[in-house]
Amino acid sequence: MDAPIIELAARVKEIKASPTLAVDAKAKALKAEGADVLNFSVGEPDFDTPPHVCEAGKAAIDEGFTRYTPVPGILPLREAVCHRLATDHGWRYQPDQIQVSCGGKHGLYNMAQALFGPGDEVLIPAPYWVSYPPIVQLAGATPVIVPLDEASDFDLDPAVLQQYATPRTRGIILNSPSNPTGSVLSARALEAIGKMALENSWVVISDDIYDTIVYGDDKLPHILEVDPRLSEQTLILNGVSKSFAMTGWRIGYTAGPKHIIAAMNKIQSQSTSNPSSVAQKAALAALNGPQDFPRQMRDAFVPRLNFIMEALTAIEGVTCVRPRGSFYVFPNLSAYFGRQSQDGRVIGDSVALADYLLEEALLATVPGAAFGADQFVRFSFATSMGVLEEGMKRLADALAGLR
Ligand SMILES: *Cc1c(COP(=O)(O)O)cnc(C)c1O
């Protein structure tokens, strides 16, 4: 084939499209052909957006709230974010310290553009959320991957972190509870991170998107509780995508130091201008309304979590850290690497295994390689109990079929 006439920019060749969305597309295509695919790859709740939130969106349209809004988001929504941060966590923010963006992912993108550039290194513990490294790369900076250990429940070991820090380190991205592991960072790890951040003027990005989906009653330790001075160098990322089942509305928000939010607003003003006016009104209803929806959703996930944990760990050779939050499990399936399928294919890594599971058992999962951890495969349990039961049967059979 001839090379196309129009060349692409170098930066786009360096990054990959989101692998989680790619698996989802492949599974949906198989399903459209009539295959009975069970989808464990989806990164969103299987709940509908609550009715009062949808009504607020519809009312916004009917009232003609359909024009540009202020770049950082409408003031009532930024006030509602401040209210939630104060009520739920005791953190004090002013509306000029809040940016509303087109989803949490976009908030992260704005941060990276505002903070990082060529020569900068950003620490990213792995397993990581798929979008962290490319978002850092798109800013021209270098992601530095810090490996976490399954044996310590994917907590961060301060001594390991120390090995990856250099004078070029500008910041670190934390995600607790984590996608894909569901693990949380311990107070000890956060203390060490906070100390290093203070000593070396790092920015700490705390992706708290799963903070309403937590199992057990203990309050999660948080970087802002380590030392009050850290609020000057911490960015809190959150949004309504997961907590209110609003992934399609595209509303996320960032809380942080005023000058960083101002810089992010400059970036946003020259790219998306503002998040959707209608979606902002819906998010306002979510944040100011009753907060029982996230809790109900969490409660509904508990029996599914218990079931999938039991089913996975009953399979020979499989280990799985019990998630403390989120709706993912991240079993280690590497005991099956090196084995062969009936048709003679050797399963060499997580990508080959996920492909085998999709083709052989019609199970859509996401290979751990996408999260920088090749021994694992991610399963979302934001799906019905019936799908979980059938899916775990198929998984056990498919793995047993490897020789
Ligand atoms: C889903 C998710 C987000 C935010 O997603 P948006 O849909 O862009 O709001 C951020 N971080 C992690 C780890 C996620 O899983």
The ligand as an SDF file (V2000), in Angstrom:
LIG
                    3D

 15 15  0  0  0  0  0  0  0  0999 V2000
  -13.2760    6.2760   35.0920 C   0  0  0  0  0  0  0  0  0  0  0  0
  -12.0010    6.8550   35.6340 C   0  0  0  0  0  0  0  0  0  0  0  0
  -11.7430    8.2360   35.6250 C   0  0  0  0  0  0  0  0  0  0  0  0
  -12.6600    9.2970   35.0790 C   0  0  0  0  0  0  0  0  0  0  0  0
  -13.3150    8.9800   33.9540 O   0  0  0  0  0  0  0  0  0  0  0  0
  -14.2290   10.0460   33.1780 P   0  0  0  0  0  0  0  0  0  0  0  0
  -15.2110    9.1700   32.4870 O   0  0  0  0  0  0  0  0  0  0  0  0
  -13.3340   10.7830   32.2590 O   0  0  0  0  0  0  0  0  0  0  0  0
  -14.8540   10.9520   34.1870 O   0  0  0  0  0  0  0  0  0  0  0  0
  -10.5670    8.6960   36.1890 C   0  0  0  0  0  0  0  0  0  0  0  0
   -9.6970    7.8360   36.7350 N   0  0  0  0  0  0  0  0  0  0  0  0
   -9.9030    6.5180   36.7740 C   0  0  0  0  0  0  0  0  0  0  0  0
   -8.9030    5.6500   37.4180 C   0  0  0  0  0  0  0  0  0  0  0  0
  -11.0570    5.9730   36.2070 C   0  0  0  0  0  0  0  0  0  0  0  0
  -11.2400    4.6490   36.2290 O   0  0  0  0  0  0  0  0  0  0  0  0
  1  2  1  0
  2  3  1  0
  2 14  2  0
  3  4  1  0
  3 10  2  0
  4  5  1  0
  5  6  1  0
  6  7  2  0
  6  8  1  0
  6  9  1  0
 10 11  1  0
 11 12  2  0
 12 13  1  0
 12 14  1  0
 14 15  1  0
M  END
$$$$
